[in-house]
Amino acid sequence: MVFSSHIFIFYFLALVLSAYYLAPKSWRHLVLTLASYAFYGWWNPWFVFLMLASTWIDYRCGKIISAEGNSPRARKAGLWTSVIVNLGVLAFFKYAGFFSQNVSAFAELLGMGDVMLPPFFYEIILPVGISFYTFQSMSYTIDIYRGHARPAPDFLGFACYVSMFPQLVAGPIVRYGSIAEQIRSRSHSVGIFTYGLARFNFGFAKKILLANPAGEVADLCFGAGEGSLSTPVAWIGVCAYAFQIYFDFSAYSDMAIGLGRMFGFRFPENFNSPYKSRSITEFWRRWHISLSSFLRDYLYIPLGGNRKGTRRTYINLMLVMLIGGLWHGAQWTFIAWGAIHGGMLALERLASARSQWEWIPSPVKVAATFIIVLITWVFFRAENFHVAGNYLSAMFAPGNHAPSASLLMAQVTRPAALLFLAVCFWSAFFMPRSTEILKTLTTGKVLLSLLLLLLALGMMFTQAFNPFLYFQF
């Protein structure tokens, strides 16, 4: 079940909101938790038990860590149990297949023939959103150990936090310490609900009206056969993908934040106009903010951050971005994507220390940063290095093309496609963020959001293409 579907909007959400507000306050956590498990079980009911088991282990570990009579050794054992279980579950479901494929490839390279691991390594199904809820659940025990959060008073409240369907499968990653008080007690009002509804409507429109049309163009270009991709089409395609992944993911975050408000929760912002960034460093302060801050606080700083010398700082930056790339997917192209970003972060840190680039005008910096991001998106989108290499060759090395290139050019430059991409460009670089538009909520803005919702609903029923990209992570 996805947010941009009639089943979610007309049935699931309407039913859950009705049950939530009709239930006594003492039952609302139960209603929201059961609804969240139903939402998650829509893909595969068996994975509900996995999440429930993980939640129970982290809850018990939190109790062990916070118990006053426990020794430092017992507290540390509770912490490491939580970390190992969460990372173990993530590694098994997300990376076992990747590991088995590379073991076989390496053995073949050494002339050892086919090395067959147990068959289940090749048949593992990835639970949707596992990367998000394992990180979120693991941060709970780490924050308790560090003294940044108090343990959940009861299992139901903690289960509600881990499974909360608005941000369960694609974030933003919400830390328990930032939401603990809201779980204990939160405000509900017409104003808060109305803001949530308007924020959801803006996100829904962004998904349907911008992300989906851009995604169709991107798929045409990245799916082009050998020799069918001309240089202009390659650039149009990678720009389309850049807009698709941004509007798709930021739309999900808008909808998650809006849904959270409808139930009285305040989730953190996850995007801040990232394509307006003047450097890759700034890009990572604006893109997927909850993941960036998670990697900073739970990986970069514990590794030493910038406190152990210049050389170690660069190593830490590279290591964090490599792990960030691998977190996105069990594929070498994701690791390459992370490596490029890590290398750019290190280079920018070196350049800023020498103050060599301050004279460059901001628009030039924004354009250069966007081009670098586009190049990295090729690795993020491509299935393998062969596809990425062919696509980059088409972008930078014009050559002879098959007759099908003209047909593809006609498809991606049709007036409707160019109009959607122009709107995407204007929205990404010149429009204020949803949170800025709705900072002051007025009747006109609420009516505008409802109009956008109706327009998006009308288009939704005409679209066969309607994925959420970050669900696969």
N, C-alpha and C positions, 0 to 999 in steps of 0.2 A: 504494500500500500504506500503510495506517495502522496504528498500534500497536494500536488497538482492533478488530482483525479476526482471525478464526481463521487466515487465511493467515499473518499475521505471527507469531502466538503459537505455533501448533502446527507450523509448517513452517519459515519463515524464521529465526526466533530460535533454535529448537532446532538447526537445521542449522549456523548460524553459531557458536553457542556450542560445539558439538561440534568443529567444524573448528578453532576458535581454540585450545581447550585441548588438542586432540590434536596440533596443529602444534608443531614446535620453536620456541623463543622467537624465533629469528632470522626466522621466517616469519610471525609473528603480525601484524606491520604489514601485510604483503601480504594476508593473509586478511581482515583488517578493512577494508582499503581496497577490495579487490575486492567484498566484501559490501556496502560502502557505495555503490559505483557501481551494483551490481545493484539495491539498494534505491531509489536515485534514478532509475535507468533504468526502473523499473516504470511510472512515469507516462508518460515519453516518452524512449525510448533516445537520441534525437538530442541531448537536452540534456546528456547525459553528456559529449559532446565540448566543449560550451560550458564546462562546469565544469572539464574537464581543461585546456583552453586557458588559461582564467583563472588556474588554479593554476600552470601552467608560467610564465606571464608574471610573476606575483607572486614566484615562487621565484627567477627570474632577476634581477628587480629587487632582491630582497633581497640577492643576491650582489653586485650592483653597488654598492648602498648601503654594504655592510659591508666591501668590499675596501679594504685598508689603503692601497694605492697610488693610489686614485682621488681626484681633486680634489673639493672641495666642489661644484663645478658638476656633475660627473658623478654625485655622490651625489644631488643635488637632481633631476637629470634622471631618475634611477632612481625616485625617490619619485613625481614627478609623472606618470611613465609609468604606474605602478601605479594611482594615484588616478584618472587620466583614463580608463584602460581599465575599471576597476571601475565608476566612476560612469557611463561611457558605455554599458556593457552594461546597467546597471540602468535608465538613462534610456530607452534604445531599447526594451527589452522591456516596461517597466512604464508608460512615459509617452508613447510615440509615438502611441498611439491617442487618449489624452487630449488631446495637443497638436493632433492633426488635427481632432478634434471641435470644439475651441474655436476653431481657426482658421476652420473653416467657419461656426460660429455667429457669430463676430465679423464675418466678411465679409458675412454675410446681414444683420446689424444695420446695417452701413454701406451697405446697398443694392447690394452688389457681386454679388449672386447666389450660387449655389453655387460654392465653391472646392474643387475635387477634388484632393487630394494623391494620390500613387501608391497603388494599391490595397493594397499590402502593409501600409501604415500601419494599415489597418482590419482586418487579418487576423492580426496578431501574437498569438501564444499566449504567455502569461506562464509562464515556467518556475517550477515550484513552489519556494518557499523562497528565491528569488533575492535577496530583500532581506536575508536573514540571512547567506547565505554570502559575498555580496559585501562586506558590512560586516566580516565576520570576517576575510576574506582581506586586505582593505585595511588593517585594523588591524595586520597583521603587518609590512608595509613601513613604516608610520608609526612603530611602536614601535622598529623597528631604527634608523630615521633619528634618533629621539630618544634612542637609547641605552638604551631600556627592555627590550630583548630582543636576544638573539643570533640570528643566522640559523640556519635549519634545516640540520643537517649533511648531509642527503641529501634528494632529491626525494620518495622514498617516504614518509618520515616527515612531510614537509609535506603531501603529498597525503592522508595518513591524517588529519591535523589538519583540513584543509578539508572533507573529504568524510564525516567520521565520522557514520554514520547516526543514532545516538541523538539528536543535537541539530542535524542538518543542515537540516531544513526549517522549524523553528519555534523554534530556540534552546534554551536560553539562548545568547546570543552569547558565545563563549569566546575570549579573547585568547590569542595564541600565548605570550606571556611567562608567563602563569599556568599553562600546561600543558606548556611545553617540556621540563621535567625529567621529567614523566610520560611523555612520548613517548620520551625516551631510556631511562628505566628506571622501572618502577612495580611495586608490590607486588600480589600475588594471594594471597588466603587464603580459607578457608571463611567466616570472619567478615565479610570485605569483600563477598564474593559474596552472603551471606545478607542483609546490610543492603540491597544493591542489589535483591535479589529482593523484599524486603518493601516497599521504597520504590516499586518498580514496581507492586506489587499495590495499594498505597494509591492511587497515581495512576490506575491502571486502573479501580478501583472508583469513584473520584471522577468520572471521565469518564462511565462507563456509568450509574451510579446517581444522579448529580446533574446533570451538564451536559446530558446528552441529554434527560431529561424536562423540564428547564427550557427547553431550546431549542425543544421542541415547542410549549409554551405561548407562548413569544415569537413564533414564526413565525405562530401563529394570530392573535395580536394585531396584529403588524406587517403581516400580509397581509390584514387586514380591509378590506372595501370601504367606500366613502363612506357615512357615517352609521351604520356598524355598530359603531363604537367608542365605548362609554360611558366616562365618566371613571374609574370603578373598574376597568374592564377595561384601560384604557390604563395605569394605574399598575401593575396586576398584570403586564401585558405587559413594561413597561420594567424592572421588578424581575426578571422572569424572564430577560430578556436580560442584565441585569447579572450574575446568577448564572451564566447559561450561559457567557458569555465568560470570567468569572473561573475557574470550575471547569474549563472546557474547556482553557484555556491553562495554568493552574497544574497541572492533571492531566498535560498533555503535559510540562511541566517536571519534575514528579515522576518520570514514566516515563523521561525522558531522563537525569536524574541517577541513577536506579536502574540503568538499562542501562549508563551509564558506569561505575558501580561494579562491575558484573559483569565488565567488561573491564579493571578496574584504574584507571580514571580518576576524578578528582574534579572535577565541574563546579560552577560557582558557583550559589548559590541565586538564584532569579528572582522570588520573591514572598514578602512578609512581611505577611500578613493586611491587604491594602490597604484593605478596607472598614472597618477599625477606625480609620482615619486621622481626625485632628481638623482637617485642613486639606488643601487641594489640594497644597500644598508637601510635606506629609508623605505624601500619596497617591503622589506621584511618587518618593518614597524607598522606597516599598513595592511599587509596581506595576512589573512588567517591569523589574526592577532592572538587568539587563545592558544594556538599551537606554538607560535613563536615564543610567547611568554612561558609556556610549559617547558619547551626545550631549553630556554634560558635558565629557568629556575631549578629544573630537575636534572639537567645534564651539563650545560655549559658552565654554570657557577660551581657545581660540585667537582667538575674536572679541573677547576682552578681559574676559569674565566680568563681575565687579563692580569691576574695577580702574580703570575709565575714567569714573567718575562715575555718579551716580544715573540720569540720563536714558539713558545708554548701556547701563546694566544692564538697564533695562526693555526697551529695544529688542532687546538680545541675548536676553532671555527670550522675547519674542514671536517673534523670528526662529527660535530653536531649536524652539519648539513648533509653529510653522507648518511647518517642515521635518519635524518629527516626525509631524505629521498627514499631510503629503504622502507620507512614507515608508510609511505604512500603506496607502495606496491612491491611485490616480490618479482622484480624485473631489473635487469642491468641498466636499462634506459632510465629508470627512476634514480638509480645510483649515480649515473652520469649527470642527470639533471641536478641532483644535490651537490655533486662535485663542482660543477660549473658555478653554482651559486656560492658555494663555500670559497672557491678560488676568487670570485669577484669580491666577496666580503673582505677577504684578506688583502687583496690588491687595493681596495678602497681605503682600508685602514692604513695601509702603508702610504698611499698617496695623500691622505688627509693629514698624516703626521708631517709631511713635507710641504703642505699647503701650496700645491702646484696648480690646482684646478679651480681656485676661487674666482678667477676672472671670467670663466665661461658663463654665458647667460643662462638663466634658468630654463627657458624653452628648449635650448640645445641639450641641456642635461636631461630633461624629461624625455626628449625624443631618443637620445642615445640609450637611456635606461630602458625605454620601451622596446627598442630594437633588440637589446640583449635579452630581455624577458621573452620576446618572441622566439629567438633562437633556442632558448632553453625549453620553451613550450613544445618545440618539435620533438625533443627527446621524451618529454612527458606524454605526448600523444601517440608517438610511433610505437608499433608493436615490438620492434627490435631495431638493432643498429643498422641493418640493411635498409629498412624503410626510412629511418631517420637520415641516413647518408644520402639516399636518393632524393629525399625531399629538400635537404639543404643544398644539394647540387642544383636542383631546379631553381632554388631561390637565388643562388649566387653565380651559377654558371649556365647561361642560356645556351641551348643546343638545338639539334634537330628534333622535331616532334612528330608523333603519329597523327594521322588524320583526325583521330578522336580528340586531339587537343583543342581543335576549333569548336567541337561540340561542347566540351567541358567549359571552355571560355564563355560560350553563349549561355550556358546554364548559370554560371556563377556571376555573370554580369547582367543578368536580366534586371529590369527596373525594380521589381519588388525586392530582390535580394540586395541590390545596392542601396535601396532606401532603408531597409532594416539595418544594414551595416553602418550607414551614415548616422542613423539614430543611435546605434550602439556607441559609435565614436563620440558623438556629442554628449551622450549620457555619461560615458566613462571619464571624459576629460573636462567637461564644462558644467555638468549638473551637480548640484549639492547632493549630499547623501540623504537617504531616507530619514535618518535620525535628525538631520538638520532641517529638513522640510517640515517634519512633524514636531519640532522642538516646541513650537507654540501651536497647539491644536485648535483649529477653528472649524466652524460649521462648513465653510467652503472646502477645506482640505479633507474633511470626512466625506463630503459629497463627491469630491474628486476621486477619493479612494474607492468609493462604491461604484462610480462610473467606470474606473479602470478594472474593477473586479468583474463587472458585467461584460465589458469588452473582452477581457481575458477568458472568461467562461465561454463566451461565444466562439472565440478562436480555438479554445481547448478541444471542443467537440469536432473541430475540423482537422486537428493535427494527429497524425499517426506517430510522430516523433516526439517523445516526451520523457527522456531519461533524467535522472539526477546523477551527475557524474561522480560526486563524492560518496554516493552509497557504496561504491565498489571498494572504498578504502577502509 
